Amino acid sequence: MAILLHEEGLLHKSRLYGTDMNEHVLKKAKMGSFPIEKMQLYTKNYMQAGGTRAFSEYYTVKNGVVQFEPFLKDNMVFAQHNLVTDGSFNEFQVIICRNVMIYFNEPLQNHVHGLIYESLCTDGYLGLGNKEGVVFTTHASCYEEVDGTETFYRKVK
Ligand SMILES: C[S@@+](CC[C@H](N)C(=O)[O-])C[C@H]1O[C@@H](n2cnc3c(N)ncnc32)[C@H](O)[C@@H]1O
């Protein structure tokens, strides 16, 4: 997301929040390092998403570990947040909540969808994991699929 915003000239005026309930996960995310084995897939995803540069411009490699450019984290806030027990803490233009709700039962999924709905501005975008969707949730009618995908939605009401 930071790279996308950077290439659109928007990163300097954006604020990105990375949240998880697990502090170890947050600590790892803050480091911005990834195993080199992932780079082939990430490069492919970058190109498919319309990236305009060489993906390798965004990282350096040392001892088999990829370190992303620190400027990408300049406007990022990493915070502990529990989707089940904590409330909404801001209004966002984009929310990406991937591969968490697959582990939740139906009432919990609906609870999290309520939280997401409350936290997303009208016309804001919601990205879910590829085994997740809004179709069978209490908020199905509030979203429109974007580009015919079942994982990327716009909040319409
Ligand atoms: C399978 S990982 C998905 C990570 C990432 N979103 C992705 O797609 O690669 C699930 C993550 O959800 C987090 N998680 C599980 N229950 C949560 C909750 N109630 N609130 C916030 N995060 C939660 C876990 O700590 C874990 O990092």
The ligand as a Gaussian input file, in Angstrom:
#p B3LYP/6-31G(d) Opt

LIG

0 1
 C       -3.400000     -15.659000       8.955000
 S       -2.774000     -14.195000       9.695000
 C       -3.081000     -13.038000       8.397000
 C       -2.063000     -11.951000       8.370000
 C       -2.213000     -10.922000       7.245000
 N       -3.450000     -10.191000       7.357000
 C       -2.086000     -11.572000       5.900000
 O       -3.056000     -11.688000       5.160000
 O       -0.968000     -12.001000       5.576000
 C       -4.018000     -13.807000      10.890000
 C       -3.629000     -12.635000      11.775000
 O       -4.799000     -12.220000      12.481000
 C       -4.437000     -11.846000      13.783000
 N       -5.653000     -11.890000      14.605000
 C       -6.331000     -12.996000      15.005000
 N       -7.391000     -12.642000      15.756000
 C       -7.397000     -11.288000      15.839000
 C       -8.224000     -10.337000      16.482000
 N       -9.282000     -10.722000      17.209000
 N       -7.921000      -9.028000      16.363000
 C       -6.850000      -8.632000      15.625000
 N       -6.007000      -9.480000      14.991000
 C       -6.281000     -10.801000      15.096000
 C       -3.361000     -12.841000      14.166000
 O       -2.547000     -12.369000      15.230000
 C       -2.596000     -12.981000      12.845000
 O       -1.517000     -12.069000      12.766000

